[in-house]
Amino acid sequence: DLKSIYVRKKNVDFIYRSTDLKRTQMLLNGYNVSYVYVGRLERSRYESKSLEKFATFMDIAFQHGDVTIYRVR
C-alpha cells in the first residue's frame, strides 16, 4: 500500500543520508539488503561523509569510475 511505499522511501533516504551507523545497519538488516549501490545520482544527492560510512561496515564488491557497490559482511 501507499503508506508502506512512503515508509520504505523514507528509510532508503535515511540509509543514504545518515551518519548513524547503528540505525543504518538496523534498516539494512530489516530489509535483508545484501548490496548497496553508490553511483553518480547518490553522490549528487547525499554528502560524501554519509556515503563513506558504508566502507566502515561493508566490503567493496565492485568499483569502477563513479560507481561503488558495497556488500554486507
C-alpha positions, 0 to 999 in steps of 0.5 A: 500500500501507499503508506508502506511505499512512503515508509520504505522511501523514507528509510532508503533516504535515511540509509543514504543520508545518515551518519548513524551507523547503528540505525543504518545497519538496523534498516539494512538488516530489516530489509535483508539488503545484501548490496548497496549501490553508490553511483553518480545520482547518490553522490549528487544527492547525499554528502560524501561523509554519509556515503563513506560510512558504508566502507566502515561496515561493508566490503567493496564488491565492485568499483569502477569510475563513479560507481561503488557497490558495497556488500554486507559482511 
